Amino acid sequence: EKVPLTMRRVAELFKEAGFPDGVFNMVQGTREAVESLIDHKDVKAVTFVGSSPVANIVADRCHNLNKRVTALGGAKNHLIALPDCEIDGASSDIVVSYAGCAGQRCMAASVLLLAGEGPKQDELLKKVLEKAAKIDPGTGPGQMGPVIDAASHKKILGYIEAAENGGAEILLDGRKWLDMPMAKEGGCWIGPTVIKHSSPDDATMKEEVFGPVLSVYTVSSWTEAIEIENANPFGNAACVYTTNSGYADWFIGRFRAAMLGINIGIPVPREPFSFGGLYGTRSKYGDMDITGDGAMEFFTNRIKVTSKWPVPDLKELVGGIATADAPAAPVDQANFAGRM
């Protein structure tokens, strides 16, 4: 719908590789195209990635037709930083997580919870701000591109303005990119933004912004951090930054998300482990996952074969000649004929 060029190039490469016509097809469109594909009798399974409301609609439509579907929705991914974390590595990872791809990927972090106050946490936040501020607009290495369209741009700006009007502190303001030459030449540019909140109930703390915006909030305890993460209706990803494996284990056992990281802010699981949100949340509707063993289960059918072979009542033949001393035919001690 909005970014067709990459998959168009993939289609061209498939053609060059010798894929027969009809094996891979591309159809551009919005609602009409989606509904037509779902309803078509030859379509046996559907995968979808997009917003939660649309993912829910797609899953319901497929289920009403008794079709297999996995529909991945939105996300509100949380990062929790403990005072013992390795500051340089954690700060770099946090910036890459929330600002990479202009924050417009389902695995992007959007909330950083600082566990406790003190010089270590102050230093971590300072490093995050320094590294994020060095990102330049552009499409080259180390640069950050524009967001997808004007509607998305307006939505992101609205969240920043609402947070500011509600009393949150804008520590790094990406709106300054609006005055840069590149923004005047075209494209929907907004720079990395960091907001420090005094309330976990601010909209930017709870709702999916889908842009290069990081909400920072200081919690008084590990339990408060988990309560905030657990309370969000999504269940996509979460991460804890620490150098203590025992601390990490405590959080891993309590996160309410399907893809978890330890010192990894984009915890995309590698095969054979599968990619997908948590059942029962707004991050996932439908069945199974889209990579790894989950994909193998989704894109194939389990065919169960139960067999029983008759026990021969003839003596064993060797070279076509019956032997007088051949052993008696074995008795099946575990068949389903009522005898054990």
C-alpha positions as CSV (number, residue, x, y, z in Angstrom):
1,E,0.0,0.0,0.0
2,K,2.6,2.5,1.1
3,V,6.0,0.9,0.5
4,P,5.7,-1.3,-2.6
5,L,9.2,-0.8,-4.1
6,T,11.1,-3.3,-1.9
7,M,8.8,-6.2,-2.6
8,R,8.6,-5.2,-6.2
9,R,12.4,-5.6,-6.4
10,V,12.0,-9.0,-4.6
11,A,9.5,-10.1,-7.3
12,E,12.0,-9.1,-10.0
13,L,14.7,-11.1,-8.3
14,F,12.4,-14.1,-8.1
15,K,11.7,-13.8,-11.8
16,E,15.5,-13.6,-12.6
17,A,16.1,-16.6,-10.4
18,G,13.7,-18.7,-12.6
19,F,10.6,-18.9,-10.5
20,P,7.7,-20.1,-12.7
21,D,5.0,-17.6,-13.4
22,G,2.3,-17.7,-10.7
23,V,4.4,-19.0,-7.9
24,F,4.8,-15.5,-6.4
25,N,2.4,-12.7,-7.1
26,M,2.0,-9.1,-5.9
27,V,-1.3,-7.3,-5.6
28,Q,-1.3,-3.6,-4.7
29,G,-4.2,-2.1,-2.9
30,T,-6.0,-1.4,0.4
31,R,-9.2,-2.8,1.9
32,E,-10.8,-4.1,-1.4
33,A,-7.6,-6.0,-2.3
34,V,-7.3,-7.5,1.2
35,E,-10.9,-8.6,1.4
36,S,-10.8,-10.1,-2.1
37,L,-7.7,-12.2,-1.2
38,I,-9.2,-13.3,2.1
39,D,-12.5,-14.3,0.5
40,H,-11.0,-16.1,-2.5
41,K,-11.6,-19.8,-2.4
42,D,-8.0,-20.7,-3.5
43,V,-6.4,-18.7,-0.7
44,K,-5.9,-21.2,2.1
45,A,-4.0,-19.2,4.7
46,V,-3.4,-15.5,5.4
47,T,-0.6,-13.6,7.2
48,F,-0.8,-9.9,8.0
49,V,1.3,-7.3,9.8
50,G,-0.2,-3.9,10.6
51,S,-2.2,-2.0,13.2
52,S,-4.0,-3.8,15.9
53,P,-7.6,-2.8,14.8
54,V,-6.9,-4.0,11.2
55,A,-5.2,-7.2,12.4
56,N,-8.3,-8.0,14.5
57,I,-10.6,-7.4,11.5
58,V,-8.4,-9.6,9.2
59,A,-8.3,-12.4,11.8
60,D,-12.1,-12.3,12.4
61,R,-12.8,-12.4,8.6
62,C,-10.5,-15.4,8.1
63,H,-11.9,-17.3,11.1
64,N,-15.4,-16.7,9.8
65,L,-14.3,-18.5,6.7
66,N,-12.5,-21.2,8.7
67,K,-9.2,-20.1,7.2
68,R,-5.8,-20.2,8.9
69,V,-4.5,-16.7,9.8
70,T,-1.8,-15.1,11.7
71,A,-2.3,-11.3,12.1
72,L,0.4,-9.3,13.9
73,G,-0.8,-6.0,15.3
74,G,0.8,-3.1,17.1
75,A,3.3,-2.8,19.9
76,K,4.4,-0.8,22.9
77,N,7.9,-2.2,23.7
78,H,9.5,-1.5,27.1
79,L,13.1,-1.2,28.0
80,I,14.0,-1.4,31.7
81,A,17.5,-0.2,32.7
82,L,19.0,-1.3,36.1
83,P,21.7,0.8,37.8
84,D,24.3,-1.9,37.2
85,C,23.9,-1.9,33.4
86,E,26.9,-1.3,31.1
87,I,26.3,2.3,30.3
88,D,28.0,2.7,26.9
89,G,26.6,-0.4,25.4
90,A,23.1,0.1,26.8
91,S,22.9,3.7,25.7
92,S,23.9,2.8,22.1
93,D,21.4,-0.1,22.0
94,I,18.6,2.1,23.4
95,V,19.1,4.7,20.7
96,V,19.3,2.1,17.9
97,S,16.1,0.5,19.3
98,Y,13.9,3.6,19.4
99,A,15.3,5.7,16.6
100,G,16.3,3.0,14.0
101,C,14.0,3.0,11.0
102,A,12.7,6.3,12.4
103,G,11.0,4.2,15.1
104,Q,8.6,2.8,12.5
105,R,9.1,-0.9,13.0
106,C,7.1,-3.2,15.3
107,M,10.2,-4.0,17.4
108,A,11.1,-0.4,18.1
109,A,11.3,0.5,21.8
110,S,9.1,3.4,22.9
111,V,9.4,3.4,26.7
112,L,12.5,3.4,28.9
113,L,12.0,2.7,32.5
114,L,14.9,3.7,34.8
115,A,14.9,1.6,37.9
116,G,15.7,4.0,40.8
117,E,17.5,7.3,40.8
118,G,21.2,8.0,41.1
119,P,24.4,9.0,39.3
120,K,24.4,5.8,37.2
121,Q,20.9,6.4,35.8
122,D,21.7,10.0,35.2
123,E,24.8,9.0,33.3
124,L,22.8,6.5,31.2
125,L,20.2,9.1,30.2
126,K,22.9,11.6,29.4
127,K,24.6,9.2,27.1
128,V,21.3,8.3,25.4
129,L,20.7,12.0,24.8
130,E,24.2,12.6,23.5
131,K,24.1,9.8,21.0
132,A,20.6,10.5,19.8
133,A,21.4,14.2,19.3
134,K,24.3,13.2,16.9
135,I,21.9,11.5,14.4
136,D,21.6,13.5,11.2
137,P,18.7,13.4,8.8
138,G,19.3,11.4,5.7
139,T,19.4,7.9,4.2
140,G,23.0,7.1,4.6
141,P,24.8,5.0,7.3
142,G,24.2,6.4,10.8
143,Q,21.5,8.7,9.6
144,M,17.8,8.6,10.1
145,G,15.2,8.9,7.3
146,P,11.8,10.5,7.3
147,V,8.6,8.9,8.6
148,I,6.3,7.2,6.1
149,D,3.7,9.9,5.3
150,A,2.0,13.2,6.4
151,A,-0.6,11.4,8.5
152,S,2.0,9.6,10.5
153,H,4.1,12.8,10.8
154,K,1.0,14.7,12.2
155,K,0.2,11.9,14.7
156,I,3.8,11.8,16.1
157,L,3.9,15.6,16.4
158,G,0.5,15.5,18.2
159,Y,1.9,13.0,20.8
160,I,4.9,15.2,21.5
161,E,2.8,18.4,21.8
162,A,0.3,16.6,24.1
163,A,3.1,15.4,26.3
164,E,4.6,18.8,26.5
165,N,1.3,20.5,27.3
166,G,0.6,17.9,30.0
167,G,3.8,18.8,31.9
168,A,6.3,16.3,30.5
169,E,9.8,17.6,29.8
170,I,11.2,17.4,26.3
171,L,14.8,16.4,26.8
172,L,15.5,16.1,23.1
173,D,13.2,17.8,20.6
174,G,13.0,16.3,17.1
175,R,10.8,19.0,15.9
176,K,13.8,21.1,15.2
177,W,14.2,19.0,12.1
178,L,11.1,20.7,10.7
179,D,13.3,23.8,10.0
180,M,16.2,21.9,8.3
181,P,16.8,22.3,4.5
182,M,16.0,18.6,3.9
183,A,12.5,19.0,5.4
184,K,11.8,21.9,3.1
185,E,12.8,19.9,0.0
186,G,10.2,17.2,0.7
187,G,9.5,14.3,3.0
188,C,8.1,14.0,6.5
189,W,11.1,14.6,8.7
190,I,11.1,14.5,12.5
191,G,14.2,13.9,14.6
192,P,14.9,11.6,17.5
193,T,12.9,12.8,20.5
194,V,13.2,12.0,24.2
195,I,10.5,12.9,26.7
196,K,10.8,12.6,30.5
197,H,7.4,11.9,32.1
198,S,6.2,12.4,35.6
199,S,3.2,10.1,35.2
200,P,3.0,6.6,33.7
201,D,-0.5,7.4,32.6
202,D,0.5,10.0,29.9
203,A,-0.8,9.0,26.5
204,T,2.8,8.8,25.1
205,M,3.7,6.3,27.8
206,K,0.8,4.0,27.0
207,E,-0.2,4.3,23.3
208,E,1.7,3.3,20.2
209,V,3.3,6.4,18.8
210,F,5.1,4.6,15.9
211,G,7.9,7.2,15.5
212,P,11.3,8.1,16.8
213,V,10.0,9.1,20.3
214,L,11.3,7.6,23.5
215,S,9.3,8.1,26.7
216,V,11.4,8.0,29.9
217,Y,10.0,7.4,33.4
218,T,11.8,6.6,36.7
219,V,10.3,3.8,38.7
220,S,10.8,3.3,42.4
221,S,11.1,-0.5,42.3
222,W,11.4,-3.5,40.0
223,T,7.8,-4.3,40.8
224,E,6.6,-1.0,39.6
225,A,8.5,-1.4,36.4
226,I,6.9,-4.8,35.8
227,E,3.4,-3.5,36.7
228,I,3.8,-0.7,34.0
229,E,5.0,-3.2,31.4
230,N,2.3,-5.8,32.2
231,A,-0.5,-3.2,32.2
232,N,-0.1,-2.2,28.5
233,P,-2.5,-4.1,26.2
234,F,0.2,-5.1,23.8
235,G,2.6,-8.0,24.2
236,N,5.3,-7.8,21.5
237,A,8.7,-7.2,23.1
238,A,10.5,-6.2,26.2
239,C,14.1,-5.9,27.4
240,V,16.1,-5.5,30.6
241,Y,19.6,-3.9,30.7
242,T,21.8,-5.4,33.5
243,T,25.1,-7.1,34.1
244,N,23.6,-9.5,36.6
245,S,22.1,-12.7,35.2
246,G,20.0,-13.2,38.4
247,Y,18.5,-9.8,37.9
248,A,17.8,-10.6,34.3
249,D,16.1,-13.9,35.2
250,W,13.8,-12.1,37.6
251,F,12.5,-9.8,34.8
252,I,12.4,-12.5,32.1
253,G,10.1,-14.5,34.2
254,R,7.7,-11.6,34.7
255,F,7.5,-9.7,31.4
256,R,4.2,-9.9,29.6
257,A,5.6,-10.1,26.0
258,A,6.5,-12.8,23.5
259,M,10.0,-11.7,22.5
260,L,12.3,-10.8,25.3
261,G,15.8,-9.4,25.4
262,I,18.7,-9.1,27.9
263,N,20.8,-6.1,26.8
264,I,19.2,-6.4,23.4
265,G,16.7,-3.7,22.6
266,I,15.5,-5.3,19.3
267,P,15.1,-8.9,20.6
268,V,14.2,-10.5,17.2
269,P,14.5,-14.3,17.8
270,R,16.7,-16.2,15.5
271,E,15.5,-19.4,13.8
272,P,14.4,-22.0,14.8
273,F,12.7,-19.8,17.3
274,S,9.7,-18.0,15.9
275,F,8.7,-14.3,15.5
276,G,5.4,-13.1,16.8
277,G,3.5,-11.4,19.6
278,L,1.9,-12.8,22.7
279,Y,-1.5,-14.6,22.4
280,G,-4.3,-12.7,24.1
281,T,-2.8,-9.2,23.5
282,R,-3.2,-6.6,20.9
283,S,0.0,-7.6,19.3
284,K,-1.2,-10.9,18.0
285,Y,-4.4,-12.3,16.5
286,G,-4.8,-15.7,14.9
287,D,-2.6,-18.8,14.9
288,M,1.1,-19.5,15.4
289,D,4.0,-17.3,14.2
290,I,5.6,-16.1,10.9
291,T,9.1,-17.5,11.2
292,G,11.0,-20.5,12.6
293,D,9.1,-23.5,13.9
294,G,5.9,-21.4,14.2
295,A,6.0,-20.8,10.4
296,M,6.6,-24.4,9.6
297,E,3.5,-25.3,11.6
298,F,1.5,-22.5,10.0
299,F,2.5,-23.1,6.4
300,T,2.2,-26.9,6.5
301,N,-0.4,-29.4,7.6
302,R,0.2,-32.2,10.1
303,I,-1.0,-35.3,8.4
304,K,-1.4,-38.2,10.8
305,V,-1.1,-41.8,9.4
306,T,-2.2,-44.8,11.5
307,S,-1.3,-48.2,10.0
308,K,-1.7,-51.8,10.8
309,W,-0.1,-54.6,8.8
310,P,-1.5,-58.2,8.8
311,V,0.7,-60.8,10.5
312,P,1.8,-63.4,7.9
313,D,0.6,-66.9,8.6
314,L,3.1,-68.6,6.3
315,K,6.5,-69.8,7.3
316,E,9.3,-67.5,6.3
317,L,10.5,-68.0,2.8
318,V,14.1,-68.0,1.9
319,G,14.9,-67.8,-1.7
320,G,11.4,-68.9,-2.5
321,I,11.8,-72.2,-0.6
322,A,9.9,-72.8,2.7
323,T,12.2,-73.9,5.5
324,A,10.9,-76.4,7.9
325,D,12.8,-74.9,10.9
326,A,11.6,-71.3,10.2
327,P,10.5,-69.7,13.4
328,A,6.8,-69.1,14.0
329,A,5.4,-65.8,12.8
330,P,5.8,-63.1,15.5
331,V,2.7,-62.1,17.5
332,D,1.8,-58.5,17.6
333,Q,1.6,-57.8,21.4
334,A,0.3,-54.2,21.0
335,N,-2.3,-54.1,18.3
336,F,-5.7,-52.5,18.3
337,A,-7.7,-55.7,17.9
338,G,-8.6,-55.8,21.6
339,R,-5.6,-58.0,22.6
340,M,-2.6,-56.8,24.5
